[in-house]
């Protein structure tokens, strides 16, 4: 009897232990499931927030080009302003006195160049057309008709023709001398102002070199005053020297280009004048022969 009771007690204890272990495992499994579910929910929330952030970044990326375009335009405006400001600062750094003289040379030289170019373009005449009109007028209406054609035509060639026709009655030799003499007058009118342009071409670099010398003197004076050769002291005077030199050379180059163009234009008109004068003399000789 005692053995049976002992066996039942041991069996009961084992059953209680197994049940407790099963409940504990079940509780652990339930807790693990809840933890996995919570972890899954956290991952889903992270995925949702990541997708939301990606959508936000895509929207920002679509709006960024407009911001970049406005930034580029503002940067261009700032660059343009800084360029003008840099030119102004460079002009001031070069020394207002000498830089103003160089600027005056540029303004006056360009004014003379523009005036000469306009005058020479107005003085250019269609030589072949004028010769034909004068010859037709001589054939149909005589010397007076030819003088009317020359009077109504603009340019030095027409003026030379008119002076030659005015002295037709005095002989061909007198006409030739008159044409040559008045051709020299017209050449002087064409070359008017070129000496002043040459002066400004030579004067601008001279002023620049003078600024260079004065800048170097200022640098050595600063070194003597400070009793110290430092890059900052020397750089100031050298900067002034280089700015004035470059400015003078730039002005001279610009005016030299215009000057050469004007000279070539004058040479072309003078050649046309000489050629047309010879043609006029030949034309008058033929006309006199026909009249005789």
C-alpha positions as CSV (number, residue, x, y, z in Angstrom):
1,X,0.0,0.0,0.0
2,X,2.8,2.4,0.9
3,X,4.5,1.6,-2.5
4,X,1.4,2.5,-4.4
5,X,1.0,5.8,-2.6
6,X,4.7,6.6,-3.2
7,X,4.3,5.8,-6.9
8,X,1.2,8.0,-7.1
9,X,3.0,10.8,-5.4
10,X,6.0,10.6,-7.7
11,X,3.7,10.3,-10.8
12,X,1.8,13.4,-9.6
13,X,4.9,15.4,-9.2
14,X,6.2,14.4,-12.6
15,X,2.9,15.3,-14.2
16,X,2.9,18.7,-12.4
17,X,6.4,19.3,-13.6
18,X,5.6,18.4,-17.2
19,X,2.5,20.6,-17.1
20,X,4.5,23.5,-15.7
21,X,7.1,23.1,-18.3
22,X,4.5,23.0,-21.1
23,X,2.9,26.1,-19.8
24,X,6.2,27.8,-19.5
25,X,7.1,26.8,-23.1
26,X,3.7,28.0,-24.3
27,X,4.2,31.3,-22.5
28,X,7.7,31.7,-24.0
29,X,6.3,30.8,-27.5
30,X,3.5,33.4,-27.0
31,X,6.0,36.0,-25.9
32,X,8.3,35.3,-28.8
33,X,5.4,35.6,-31.2
34,X,4.4,38.9,-29.7
35,X,8.0,40.1,-30.0
36,X,8.2,38.9,-33.6
37,X,4.9,40.7,-34.4
38,X,6.1,43.9,-32.8
39,X,9.4,43.6,-34.7
40,X,7.5,43.1,-38.0
41,X,5.3,46.1,-37.2
42,X,8.5,48.1,-36.6
43,X,10.0,47.0,-39.9
44,X,6.8,47.9,-41.7
45,X,6.8,51.3,-40.0
46,X,10.4,51.8,-41.1
47,X,9.6,50.7,-44.6
48,X,6.6,53.2,-44.7
49,X,8.8,56.0,-43.4
50,X,11.6,55.1,-45.9
51,X,9.1,55.2,-48.8
52,X,7.7,58.5,-47.6
53,X,11.2,59.9,-47.4
54,X,12.0,58.7,-50.9
55,X,8.8,60.3,-52.2
56,X,9.7,63.5,-50.4
57,X,13.2,63.4,-52.0
58,X,11.7,62.8,-55.4
59,X,9.5,65.9,-55.0
60,X,12.5,68.0,-53.9
61,X,14.5,66.7,-56.8
62,X,11.7,67.8,-59.2
63,X,11.7,71.3,-57.7
64,X,15.5,71.6,-57.5
65,X,16.1,72.7,-61.2
66,X,14.0,75.8,-60.8
67,X,15.9,76.7,-57.7
68,X,19.2,76.0,-59.5
69,X,18.1,78.1,-62.5
70,X,17.3,81.1,-60.3
71,X,20.6,80.5,-58.4
72,X,22.4,80.5,-61.8
73,X,20.8,83.8,-62.9
74,X,21.5,85.5,-59.6
75,X,25.1,84.2,-59.8
76,X,25.4,85.6,-63.4
77,X,24.1,89.0,-62.2
78,X,26.5,89.0,-59.3
79,X,29.4,88.1,-61.7
80,X,28.4,90.9,-64.0
81,X,28.3,93.4,-61.2
82,X,31.6,92.1,-59.8
83,X,33.2,92.6,-63.3
84,X,32.1,96.2,-63.5
85,X,33.2,96.7,-59.9
86,X,36.5,95.1,-60.7
87,X,37.0,97.5,-63.6
88,X,36.2,100.4,-61.4
89,X,38.5,99.2,-58.7
90,X,41.3,98.6,-61.2
91,X,40.9,102.1,-62.6
92,X,41.2,103.5,-59.1
93,X,44.1,101.3,-58.1
94,X,46.0,102.4,-61.2
95,X,45.9,106.0,-60.1
96,X,43.0,108.3,-61.0
97,X,45.3,111.0,-62.4
98,X,47.2,109.0,-65.0
99,X,44.3,106.6,-65.7
100,X,42.1,109.6,-66.4
101,X,44.6,110.9,-68.9
102,X,44.7,107.5,-70.7
103,X,40.9,107.5,-70.7
104,X,40.8,111.0,-72.3
105,X,43.2,109.8,-75.0
106,X,40.9,106.9,-75.7
107,X,37.8,109.0,-75.9
108,X,39.2,111.7,-78.1
109,X,41.0,109.3,-80.3
110,X,37.8,107.2,-80.9
111,X,35.8,110.4,-81.5
112,X,38.3,111.4,-84.3
113,X,38.3,107.9,-85.7
114,X,34.6,107.7,-85.9
115,X,34.4,111.2,-87.5
116,X,37.0,110.2,-90.2
117,X,35.3,106.9,-90.9
118,X,31.9,108.6,-91.5
119,X,33.5,111.3,-93.7
120,X,35.4,108.8,-95.8
121,X,32.4,106.6,-96.3
122,X,30.5,109.7,-97.5
123,X,33.4,110.7,-99.7
124,X,33.5,107.3,-101.5
125,X,32.1,107.6,-105.0
126,X,31.3,105.1,-107.7
127,X,34.0,106.1,-110.1
128,X,32.8,104.1,-113.1
129,X,29.3,105.4,-112.8
130,X,30.5,109.0,-112.5
131,X,32.7,108.7,-115.5
132,X,29.9,107.3,-117.6
133,X,27.5,110.1,-116.5
134,X,30.1,112.8,-117.3
135,X,30.8,111.3,-120.7
136,X,27.1,111.0,-121.6
137,X,26.6,114.6,-120.4
138,X,29.5,115.8,-122.6
139,X,28.1,114.0,-125.6
140,X,24.6,115.3,-125.1
141,X,24.8,118.7,-123.5
142,X,28.5,119.8,-123.5
143,X,30.7,121.0,-120.7
144,X,27.9,122.8,-118.8
145,X,25.8,119.5,-118.6
146,X,28.9,117.7,-117.4
147,X,29.5,120.4,-114.7
148,X,25.9,119.9,-113.6
149,X,26.5,116.2,-113.1
150,X,29.6,116.9,-111.1
151,X,27.8,119.6,-109.0
152,X,25.1,117.1,-108.1
153,X,27.4,114.3,-107.2
154,X,29.0,114.0,-103.7
155,X,32.7,113.2,-103.2
156,X,36.2,114.5,-103.9
157,X,36.3,112.9,-107.4
158,X,33.3,114.9,-108.5
159,X,34.8,118.1,-107.0
160,X,38.0,117.5,-109.0
161,X,36.1,117.0,-112.2
162,X,34.2,120.2,-111.6
163,X,37.4,122.2,-111.1
164,X,38.8,120.7,-114.3
165,X,35.7,121.4,-116.4
166,X,35.6,125.0,-115.0
167,X,38.9,125.7,-116.8
168,X,38.2,123.7,-120.0
169,X,38.2,126.9,-122.1
170,X,41.8,127.7,-121.0
171,X,43.2,124.5,-122.5
172,X,43.9,120.9,-121.6
173,X,47.2,121.8,-119.9
174,X,45.5,124.2,-117.6
175,X,42.8,121.6,-116.9
176,X,45.4,119.1,-116.0
177,X,47.2,121.5,-113.6
178,X,43.9,122.4,-112.0
179,X,43.0,118.7,-111.5
180,X,46.4,117.9,-109.9
181,X,46.3,121.0,-107.6
182,X,42.8,120.4,-106.5
183,X,43.5,116.7,-106.0
184,X,46.2,117.7,-103.4
185,X,43.6,119.9,-101.6
186,X,41.1,117.0,-101.5
187,X,43.8,114.7,-100.3
188,X,44.5,117.1,-97.4
189,X,40.8,117.1,-96.5
190,X,40.8,113.3,-96.5
191,X,43.8,113.1,-94.2
192,X,42.5,115.7,-91.8
193,X,42.7,114.7,-88.2
194,X,45.0,111.7,-88.8
195,X,47.9,113.6,-87.1
196,X,45.8,113.9,-83.9
197,X,45.0,110.2,-84.0
198,X,48.7,109.5,-84.3
199,X,49.4,111.7,-81.3
200,X,47.0,109.8,-79.1
201,X,48.4,106.5,-80.3
202,X,51.8,107.6,-79.2
203,X,50.7,109.5,-76.1
204,X,48.6,106.7,-74.4
205,X,51.5,104.2,-73.9
206,X,53.8,107.1,-72.9
207,X,51.4,108.0,-70.1
208,X,51.3,104.3,-69.2
209,X,55.0,104.1,-69.0
210,X,55.1,107.3,-66.9
211,X,52.7,105.7,-64.5
212,X,55.0,102.7,-64.4
213,X,57.9,104.9,-63.4
214,X,55.9,106.8,-60.8
215,X,54.6,103.5,-59.4
216,X,58.1,102.1,-59.0
217,X,59.2,105.4,-57.3
218,X,56.2,105.1,-54.9
219,X,57.3,101.5,-54.1
220,X,60.8,102.5,-53.3
221,X,59.6,105.4,-51.2
222,X,57.4,103.1,-49.2
223,X,60.4,100.7,-48.7
224,X,62.5,103.6,-47.6
225,X,59.8,104.8,-45.2
226,X,59.2,101.4,-43.6
227,X,62.9,100.4,-43.8
228,X,61.8,97.0,-44.7
229,X,61.5,95.1,-47.9
230,X,58.2,93.2,-47.6
231,X,56.0,91.8,-50.4
232,X,53.1,93.9,-49.4
233,X,55.0,97.2,-49.7
234,X,56.5,96.4,-53.0
235,X,53.4,94.9,-54.5
236,X,51.4,98.1,-54.2
237,X,53.7,100.2,-56.4
238,X,54.3,97.4,-58.9
239,X,50.5,96.9,-59.2
240,X,50.0,100.6,-60.1
241,X,52.9,100.4,-62.6
242,X,51.5,97.4,-64.4
243,X,47.9,98.7,-64.5
244,X,48.9,102.0,-66.1
245,X,51.2,100.3,-68.6
246,X,48.5,97.8,-69.7
247,X,45.9,100.5,-70.0
248,X,48.1,102.7,-72.2
249,X,48.9,99.7,-74.4
250,X,45.3,98.7,-74.8
251,X,44.3,102.3,-75.8
252,X,47.2,102.4,-78.3
253,X,46.2,99.1,-79.8
254,X,42.6,100.1,-80.3
255,X,43.4,103.4,-81.9
256,X,46.1,101.8,-84.1
257,X,43.6,99.4,-85.6
258,X,41.2,102.3,-86.5
259,X,44.1,104.4,-87.8
260,X,45.3,101.7,-90.2
261,X,41.7,101.3,-91.5
262,X,41.4,105.0,-92.1
263,X,44.8,105.2,-93.8
264,X,43.8,102.3,-96.1
265,X,40.5,104.0,-96.9
266,X,42.3,107.2,-97.7
267,X,44.7,105.4,-100.0
268,X,41.9,103.8,-101.9
269,X,40.1,107.1,-102.4
270,X,43.3,108.8,-103.5
271,X,44.0,106.0,-106.1
272,X,40.5,106.4,-107.4
273,X,41.0,110.2,-107.7
274,X,44.2,109.8,-109.7
275,X,42.7,107.2,-112.0
276,X,39.6,109.2,-112.5
277,X,41.6,112.4,-113.2
278,X,43.5,110.6,-116.0
279,X,40.3,109.4,-117.5
280,X,38.8,112.9,-117.3
281,X,41.8,114.4,-119.2
282,X,41.5,111.7,-121.9
283,X,37.8,112.3,-122.1
284,X,38.2,116.1,-122.6
285,X,40.9,115.5,-125.2
286,X,38.5,113.3,-127.2
287,X,35.7,115.8,-126.8
288,X,37.9,118.7,-128.0
289,X,38.9,116.6,-131.0
290,X,35.2,115.9,-131.9
291,X,34.3,119.6,-131.4
292,X,37.1,120.6,-133.9
